């Protein structure tokens, strides 16, 4: 699974992307975030207020209950505003 991190999420985690093997028992976006926050303090800081973190799976916005598969690309980013 490919994970992409943008803006301040990338800064807190310390990388723009990574490849992982989807852990056994992790079946949703929320489960993935739970697993990531347990990995290291940078992940915990990035997802401390998960209500403001936006997620896209295969370039489509999704919610926490969205199911995941090993071939997915998951992107995490802050809310975007325009002007």
KOLRO-173365 format. One record per residue (C-alpha): residue number from 1; residue in three letters; x negated, y negated, z negated. Coordinates in steps of 0.2 Angstrom, whole numbers, plus 5000, padded with zeros to 4 digits. Layout:
   n res east north   up
 NUM ALA    X     Y    Z
...
***
This chain:
   n res east north   up
   1 UNK 5000  5000 5000
   2 UNK 4994  4983 5004
   3 UNK 4996  4969 4992
   4 UNK 4994  4950 4996
   5 UNK 4993  4936 4984
   6 UNK 4995  4918 4988
   7 UNK 4992  4901 4980
   8 UNK 4990  4900 4961
   9 UNK 4994  4919 4960
  10 UNK 4979  4922 4971
  11 UNK 4968  4911 4960
  12 UNK 4974  4919 4943
  13 UNK 4971  4937 4950
  14 UNK 4955  4932 4959
  15 UNK 4958  4940 4976
  16 UNK 4969  4937 4991
  17 UNK 4973  4955 4995
  18 UNK 4970  4973 4990
  19 UNK 4974  4991 4995
  20 UNK 4982  5002 4981
  21 UNK 4989  5019 4980
  22 UNK 5007  5017 4974
  23 UNK 5006  5024 4956
  24 UNK 5017  5039 4952
  25 UNK 5034  5033 4944
  26 UNK 5033  5016 4952
  27 UNK 5047  5015 4964
  28 UNK 5053  4997 4964
  29 UNK 5045  4979 4965
  30 UNK 5049  4977 4946
  31 UNK 5040  4993 4942
  32 UNK 5025  4987 4953
  33 UNK 5024  4971 4944
  34 UNK 5025  4980 4927
  35 UNK 5010  4991 4933
  36 UNK 5000  4976 4939
  37 UNK 5002  4966 4923
  38 UNK 4995  4981 4913
  39 UNK 4979  4981 4924
  40 UNK 4970  4966 4919
  41 UNK 4973  4949 4911
  42 UNK 4973  4940 4928
  43 UNK 4988  4950 4933
  44 UNK 4997  4947 4917
  45 UNK 4994  4928 4919
  46 UNK 5000  4928 4937
  47 UNK 5016  4937 4933
  48 UNK 5019  4929 4916
  49 UNK 5035  4920 4922
  50 UNK 5040  4933 4935
  51 UNK 5057  4923 4938
  52 UNK 5047  4910 4948
  53 UNK 5036  4923 4958
  54 UNK 5044  4927 4975
  55 UNK 5041  4944 4983
  56 UNK 5042  4949 5001
  57 UNK 5041  4967 5007
  58 UNK 5036  4970 5025
  59 UNK 5039  4951 5028
  60 UNK 5057  4951 5020
  61 UNK 5061  4942 5004
  62 UNK 5067  4955 4991
  63 UNK 5072  4956 4973
  64 UNK 5065  4966 4959
  65 UNK 5076  4982 4962
  66 UNK 5070  4984 4980
  67 UNK 5063  5001 4983
  68 UNK 5045  5003 4988
  69 UNK 5035  5016 4998
  70 UNK 5017  5019 5001
  71 UNK 5017  5011 5018
  72 UNK 5024  4994 5012
  73 UNK 5015  4978 5013
  74 UNK 5020  4968 4997
  75 UNK 5017  4949 4996
  76 UNK 5018  4939 4980
  77 UNK 5019  4920 4981
  78 UNK 5026  4905 4972
  79 UNK 5041  4895 4977
  80 UNK 5039  4885 4993
  81 UNK 5046  4868 4995
  82 UNK 5046  4857 5010
  83 UNK 5047  4839 5014
***
